[in-house]
Amino acid sequence: MDKERFLGQASFAKGLEDVIVCESKIGYVDGAKGWLVYRGYEIADLVKCSTFEETAYLTIFGKLPRGAELEEFTSKLSSYRSLPEPVHRIIRELPQDGNAMASLRTAFSALGSYDNTGDRFDHSAWTEIGIKQVAQMGTAVGAIARHRKGLSPLVPDSSLCYTANLLYMISGRKPDDRMTKVMDAAMILHIDHEMNASTFASMAVASSLADMYSAITAGLASLKGPLHGGANETVLRMLLEIGVADRADAYLDDMFARKKKISGFGHRVYKTYDPRAVILKKFADEVSATNGTRHLYEIAQKVEERVVKQYGGKGIFPNVDFFSGIIYYSYGIDPGLFTPLFAASRVVGWVARILEYLKDNRLFRPRALYTGDLVASYTPLSERV
Amino acid sequence: MDKERFLGQASFAKGLEDVIVCESKIGYVDGAKGWLVYRGYEIADLVKCSTFEETAYLTIFGKLPRGAELEEFTSKLSSYRSLPEPVHRIIRELPQDGNAMASLRTAFSALGSYDNTGDRFDHSAWTEIGIKQVAQMGTAVGAIARHRKGLSPLVPDSSLCYTANLLYMISGRKPDDRMTKVMDAAMILHIDHEMNASTFASMAVASSLADMYSAITAGLASLKGPLHGGANETVLRMLLEIGVADRADAYLDDMFARKKKISGFGHRVYKTYDPRAVILKKFADEVSATNGTRHLYEIAQKVEERVVKQYGGKGIFPNVDFFSGIIYYSYGIDPGLFTPLFAASRVVGWVARILEYLKDNRLFRPRALYTGDLVASYTPLSERV
């Protein structure tokens, strides 16, 4: 069959690999150099010098905030933290032992029913909703984390920064300064990553001008997948399964023999070390040293060494998901919450990129190359064989 | 700034216009000829000879079902109709006067928490879930319709076909044969439309292997938008606002003068009459003649004539959303439920295209063209001006 007959084009990039879908000034990934910037700032600098709030402001508004701007933004993030009571009741209706990302998707979708200011498109109203959504994501993750243990949600603590409050709402314990700093760094590193699958899905939904809740719900729906945000949990479960560093070789021999993909390695864009993995590895080293999880870090080192030796030549290196789980697990966070933690950060990137795209919106409506029958003749039910 | 510096490509198609994202054998739109086929069958033939169930089977499985196949499929669609009780409770938590598509999005997302068989990808399990989702969509729309009136949901009637049961669950009245036939035709016409925005969004989400509920939730999220499924409701509200045919000219003069888009006209792919509009117009003519809604049909005719005269030369003609609302409204259906009705049909296309794409999945992960700063130097908070 002549494929070109229908659309005058026979070749296309599967999964839109390397296909440009928009312009952006938000963030840039150089996959060959292993380089990631938000608004021109290298992530290493942001991790060293900025907080999650500052970096979120930078990502959404395009510049580092001045003192008064940061204060206003932080105060908004804090004041928007509460969820409507019916949304808490909806969370409680969901199964305690269910997938936390499925719960988060439902909670966020439900939030949209309590804020119809966004049912008509208005850029400044949608910007305000976006800030609110960042604040609410932390609270929703906290409420779901508590529900998983059969506990009532905690009231957000407005004296705590976004990351510390998030950790408090999950565990009921206020983190010390070092834990706040390390987790804040991890949160900064997950804010944005160019046209990743969940960001793209959320932009695709936003482009029908549905509303910000619809768009963020789609981002959560995508992030749940094991080929995307779900990978950080899978990595940790793999490390737990291996159990001790001595068993890593046997585990990998088997995986290599069965040509199985090792979670936490490889990336569509990076063909070298993911710069986020480089930073997270240092934190994983530090945190695992004092939290009884040294064995997991040692297994990870072993796995990294073997996989890079085997596949590094093909551009397969650890990605952001490989070391983050060790940090979270060392701090006592339930692996089922790793992807929700990712969401509590990435929501900033979703919001920023949706708002940027909507400044000059065009509905995402591509084509498919039709390769089926063109003229089938109808057979009545009784004559079908 | 040299745009080509980063990605070696400076031009791209906004909104992915005419960009091919996959191959498909499911359906084909010829926008120049005004031609739509599902699996090679012209929609006019399917409307004339097939039911919604037969067409859904055809769309998902690629061939018209034999008697036993249709019986099994219909029986599954019927047996899967009920929703878990907590999902009914969640629907009741949502505001009665809220956006029905927002409610449907939440209800569907919640359904995912009660069926974790799809948390791991398995093509045949996901196919079964897809059939279940088609069945459940009708019930969810029905439950939401009843909740909007403060009523309890009805128990699905297994003696009724998909369309008749859907109408029964919405209104509490069993439709007569002619109403069933007309509405079934409308449902058939909405099943699939190639790489439309909601189908693409649902495929994008499915490609991370999240799960079928995540993917369908994203489809609903996208369909809600006024640039997509939301348009059928907007058209009807415009006709009601115009009120009588004599006022159509003044209304349009004003819209043309303000260069406002008229809902229900124009399509990314069709540059001539949308073949679905041609069929729906005939039904709208028939149904409005006996239901006290003739004035709406007359207004629509007037609007069509003026808009086509003004913009037909630019390829602007009535699309699927222009006449469907008159039919639904004539049958007493609340305009707030028009887009959910669309969803109760389009879910078939979402399921079919997701399942087809997942046979050879590749994560949708495109690129953005970075046009921002490349090397910003960090200024501490106290020094920012």
Interface residues (C-beta under 8 A of the other chain):
Chain A: F6 L7 Q9 F12 K14 G15 L16 E17 D18 V19 I20 V21 C22 E23 S24 K25 I26 G27 Y28 D30 V37 R39 G40 Y41 D45 L46 C49 S50 E54 L64 P65 R66 G67 L70 P86 R89 I90 E93 L94 P95 G98 N99 M101 A102 S103 R105 T106 S109 A110 G112 S113 Y114 N116 D119 F121 E194 M195 N196 A197 S198 F200 A201 A204 V205 S207 S208 L209 A210 D211 Y213 S214 A215 T217 A218 A221 S222 L223 K224 G225 P226 L227 H228 G229 G230 R268 V269 R362 L363 F364 R365 P366 R367 A368 L369 Y370 T371 G372 D373 L374 V375 A376 Y378 T379 P380 L381 S382 R384 V385
Chain B: F6 L7 Q9 F12 K14 G15 L16 E17 D18 V19 I20 V21 C22 E23 S24 K25 I26 G27 Y28 D30 V37 R39 G40 Y41 D45 L46 C49 S50 E54 L64 P65 R66 G67 L70 P86 R89 I90 E93 L94 P95 G98 N99 M101 A102 S103 R105 T106 S109 A110 G112 S113 Y114 N116 D119 F121 E194 M195 N196 A197 S198 F200 A201 A204 V205 S207 S208 L209 A210 D211 Y213 S214 A215 T217 A218 L220 A221 S222 L223 K224 G225 P226 L227 H228 G229 G230 R268 V269 R362 L363 F364 R365 P366 R367 A368 L369 Y370 T371 G372 D373 L374 V375 A376 Y378 T379 P380 L381 S382 R384 V385
